[in-house]
Amino acid sequence: MIHTYKYRLFTNKRQRKALDIILCQQRILYNAALEQRKTVYEETGKGVSYTDQWAHFRDVRHANPDTFRLVNATSLQQLLRRVDKAYRAFFRRLKAGETPGYPRFKGRNRFHSMEFKHGDGVKLFQNERGQVRLRIQNVGDVKVKWHRDLPAKSKIKHLVIKRSLGNWYVTLMVEFDPPPFLPLTGEAVGIDVGLKSLLTLSNGETVDNPRWLRVSLKRLRVLNRKLARQKKGGTNWRKTAYQLARLHGKIANQRRDFWHKNTRQLVNQYDLICIENLTLGFMTANRHLALSAHDAALGEFRSLLAYKAEEAGKQVVPVPPQYTSQLCSECGTMVAKRLSVRVHKCDACGLELDRDVNAARNILTLGLSVCDRTLALAGVSQEAPHF
């Protein structure tokens, strides 16, 4: 399997300047490659292949030792493949009748990354003090914030160095053998998602909503007002825009970290995880719920949970969401209630509990029935051990 691992690079002033220069040269080459394809097609009616462009820009690189020669040859090849991929995608969309979106030239604010092959222009290594460093051609040895190790017997297939909000990062595409599945715990859980409590489990546990965006909303409003009053493109406008982007980046990192930790905990604890097969558009399209729905990032929760469970050998079962809040989880009686009613009270059996816990129990019951039907269709005996 292939995973990506992202690490922060701590650069000094000289290294930052060298990286900025190389990234600038890559952007110029990218735009030149686009210009060549556009010009040749207008003059001859024929396209230019990646092979032809590599032969041309290889000579251009050799002829300019003080500028383009700073770009690693393999990295230049990856750059030209990006151009080729952009044109292939353009023609694919054109043939499919979609909005084509012609490949655009990259301004300095639209080009932030460069690709390498590990061992050719860049190399990870440990120095004599055991510290991890990234050796970059024409830059030097850059300090890496090595916050987690790579899997055993892994191989770095691809490497991307990216500038984001004034910081530099390296992303490693790593190939390794799939790890063994996690040991089974024999436990199953139903999960009801919401905005008051992000997750409500069938055992009564809840995961509170940190409301990352709302916590920072006051600061965001101040910066947005400040930005609106400044001259667009000016020095102060750029400073404020940078502060605004940094704050949005912090919120996104908090949200991603939260969901990574919680999905990992769920996968470690439960073998079967039943969730509602919700279409989240009804929340994001509602003007009363949209901000909170986007802030909660429930779609990110589902995607992280799915891939973590697959790797761990656990099962995520989506179930239909209809009537999970209305049915009594004890006796199955339909108890109609409005969304504002947060407590489930069943007159038939006397059950009284939180509305979301009742829904989570119904989700677990539906998930278990889906597993039983799947086993039956597969010809597995119902007496076989299962959830």
Phi, psi and omega in degrees: 000161181237127176235161175250140178234127184249133181228148177277139175257132177254106186255151171270180185298318181294318181293320178298318179296318180295318179294320178298319180294315180296318179297322178297317179295323177296319179296318179297318179294321178299312179295324178294322178294320175297316181297320179297315180297317181296315183293314181298320181293320180293327183274325186244342184079010180237153179273174178243131181277165176300320181299316179295319181292323179296318179298322180289308186284341171297316178291322177298319179297316181293330183279352182231075185294334184273348183234281185292336180292343176293339179277128178299143184298316179293324177295324176295321176299317178298323179297315180292330175293326176297319177297314180298319179295322179296320179288321177298319178294323178299311181290329177296315179294324180296316179292328181279357180079014179272171174294115193290315182067082183297139179306131187256154175289149186257119170282176184293341178265007182236013180223111191229000186220157175219142187253148180220163168257127185299132182096352179232091182097334176219149179202132173275140178202166174254133178279184184295343178263008180079011179271140182277132179228153176246113179272118182244131180302132180067013177237310182119194181270117185255137179290136180246132173280090187275081187275348174204148182279157174282156178300155180296143178058035179268159180230129179280115183268328188207157185212134179234128174255126189228142173258128181218120177053041177084354178251158178248141181226156173237132178246124182255127171267111191245132176255133180203163179290142180301135178289159177296151179297153176291150178296144181287144179253345181077012183251147177231154182212147170253142184233125173255126181263150180200191181250333175288302167250126184299317180228135171236121184267156182293343177272004177099349180287149178230154174244112184293157179270112180291340179052062185301316183292316182295326178298324182261008187295323180298314179295322179296319180296319179299314181292322179294320177295318179298318180296320182294334183270352183263158180289124183297130180092351180285172182297313180293324177299318180294322178297316179293319178299323178294317178298320179295317179295321178298319180293317177297322177296321178296317179298316180296321179293321177298316181296315181294318179297318179301311183288326176300315182292317183288320177293324176297319179295319179296315182294322179293328188268329188238144177272327179235124181238116182257127180228161177286139177273069186276144165265111190284357182297331182293336177274317183289339179270349180274124185294339178276335186249348191301312183298313180294324180293316177294323179295323182290329179054053180292333176295321177295322176302314182294319181291319178294319179297319183297312184285328178293319180294320180297317180292328183273356181079020177260171186237131173249122184244113174279139181234157177298136184276353186297130172065013179293333178274341185268326181287144175280125183288348181268312186241351178085008178287141177281118179242096183289137178204152179281166182296331181288343179277114188259000180239132178269122177234120181254119178287337183287314183244353178083008181291133177223117179200175180300140182303317183289325177295319177300317179295320180296322177294320177295322178296319178296317179298316178297319179297319178294322178292324176297318178297320179296318179294321179297317178296322180293317179295329179279355179081020179271137180299139178293344178275355179291149181299125175205183185287000000 
